[in-house]
């Protein structure tokens, strides 16, 4: 069922995740098959407890499945040791968390450069790439600010810059607009969309339909299973027919 | 949608013939609501009958040109001044469908909700894409179309949120029904007659 190819960035094959064991075991995910190609933006929707965040954690190698396999750029994550996994995450995977997870004692640029520097990139090169990422998210002028000197929306842009810096091919975002007003939330979607248009694979977990609508494909999770998918038609005649109220 | 008032408003701008009115209407609303040319002529006939427009000769190429009368101008003014009338309450096929579904035995309401959700999200994806593409062009002429798209986006989003709410309610109901059954099974008392249960002891 899965199609292996160079264009495929993320593949989840029959992935299951069970927490606990025996009578108290809870299956957060069951038999999930999902692939995301380069340049594709996929949104995952579902009620709370449907397994959205668990799915994202498995995709980013932050957690391991109890069954099935996860591949990032055709590399099976199960075969990687902790150090290799951490390196893959720093190099290929960008993560945007709802609560930003930024380091308060570092400037915006230092926060964004951090994963590159941890990965052995020279400080100068890391700073240059960080400045570039801050430009892409529209806040180049805030490079030397500390977190407490920035609004929530600005901090979220720093977090996104950190997720897209360098050669990240897979961007994973968990309710990245949670605490933001709607205009700033839309700005976040614009950045994610433009990264996908530039060739990254993007996976967004959200409960907001208007944000999910930026995606090429919307996947619906319920009780740990994918129950449906919606793909944009991008067909103007259908658009007219639907709106013909 | 008031075709009658839309055409009158366009005639207030300048005299026009039927086909021009149709093109102008569709340009200004992003062709969201395609107008049938027959509708345009029927409406013009009625407007003329009501003395809101008058035939203004032809344009030399055989098109009958219409212009607005003072009574027509007054009609346009009061149309713009009055809020859009809401049919009371607005007829909403989806709401009617779900209201019937929850009251009929053997109907899978969750499946109805999910099918609608997929369709609504798909429409929302298309509106969002159309909005993004239109906004990227930044043509002044697109302002009206952007507003129409925003309106469709908000309406569709509201529909999805309402579906989420319907679903959450149903889950809640199912859970409290299950809890009631469990209580019944564990203490032998029926949910609605605890006093009788006490009296039996």
Interface residues (C-beta under 8 A of the other chain):
Chain A: X45 X47 X193 X207 X209 X210 X212 X213 X214 X215 X216 X218 X220 X227 X228 X229 X230 X231 X232 X233 X234 X235 X236 X238 X239 X240 X242 X243 X244 X245
Chain B: X1 X31 X32 X33 X34 X114 X117 X118 X119 X120 X121 X122 X123 X124 X125 X126 X127 X128 X129 X130 X132 X152 X153 X156 X157 X160 X161 X164 X167 X168 X171
